[in-house]
Amino acid sequence: MEILKKMILEHGTVRGNNIVMVDSFLNHKLDISLLNEIGKEFYERFKHKNINKILTIEASGIAIAAITAQYFNVDVVFAKKTISTNLDDNTYESKVYSFTKNETYTVRVAKKFLDKEDKILIIDDFLANGKALEGLIDIIDQANAKIEGIGIVIEKGFQDGGKLIRDRGFNLESLVIIDDIKSNKVVFRN
Amino acid sequence: MEILKKMILEHGTVRGNNIVMVDSFLNHKLDISLLNEIGKEFYERFKHKNINKILTIEASGIAIAAITAQYFNVDVVFAKKTISTNLDDNTYESKVYSFTKNETYTVRVAKKFLDKEDKILIIDDFLANGKALEGLIDIIDQANAKIEGIGIVIEKGFQDGGKLIRDRGFNLESLVIIDDIKSNKVVFRN
């Protein structure tokens, strides 16, 4: 997705050998015009699937999922990372290990919002080690719902999450794949 | 906003004397058609203001702010409740006390995303005691930016946040105000 590559090259910043900061348009300040282009692109890639719900995870996935959902004309459910008064007690849960924080957290979705008839598109901003994504897949499996596709905005191709997910047979589409970060420069996969 | 009152009456659930669960359409599962109506309504109420940015707070405010921003043709910044690798080190910060969790947390916005020229619309899902909102106002004040308006989806009129904010002279618009919860029934302000 050329406009996204352009945004990453022009407005992304590299930290070390691993982190690409896209806080100026994707996960802190949100460029809504870009999110609309991202939503259209996900629709183009998954419109042939019979999707009735989008699942994402708080917080960075929410805006992308909500904007994308407009093109599919479906609702969104976002998995929660903390217990709060507005979360039902009856939840599907999965443990997720975070490499960046070196800790395990629990993601939760109220059982009433996932149904075995659901045909789900998972949406998230980043795919690196794939741990958060595996948590969402686990939750959907617990609900006996179907995963029709997985849409990722930025995949870090030099980490193994993408390979692991594709090897399991999932229809994973990443809008851009970063294969390397060299001398503070992002190298995209063609 | 009649469609919102209808959704709360038909799909909201009351917990005790204080909590209205709207997790089936506003803050866990997201009814995107309703969010579009909410966005249009915020636009009608604030379109005469010269707004160039929407500020909200993770996680429940994000989807509402992102959908609403499409009608204003502006970008969104969401305040963060946790430090993460995708947060710049140089931030405005404010302490927020949570009555429901009985703890104080810190909200943060990267300084580079707030400017003294900004004319800001604050958007959030709920207003009760107003502590989170006061944190956002404090952060905007630190940036010397201007608050053009505050748009809240559901105000709990039986708690004092709305009065405190209006007494400070802010242009606060709540799409519905709940004045009481009696015998498990929501009573709206006319």
Interface residues (C-beta under 8 A of the other chain):
Chain A: R15 I19 M21 V22 D23 S24 N27 H28 K29 L30 D31 I32 L35 N36 E58 A59 S60 I62 A63 A65 A66 I67 A69 Q70 N73 V74 D75 V76 V77 F78 K80 S84 T85 N86 L87 D88 T100 K101 V109 A110 K112 F113
Chain B: R15 I19 M21 V22 D23 S24 N27 H28 K29 L30 D31 I32 L35 N36 E58 A59 S60 I62 A63 A65 A66 I67 A69 Q70 N73 V74 D75 V76 V77 F78 K80 S84 T85 N86 L87 D88 T100 K101 V109 A110 K112 F113
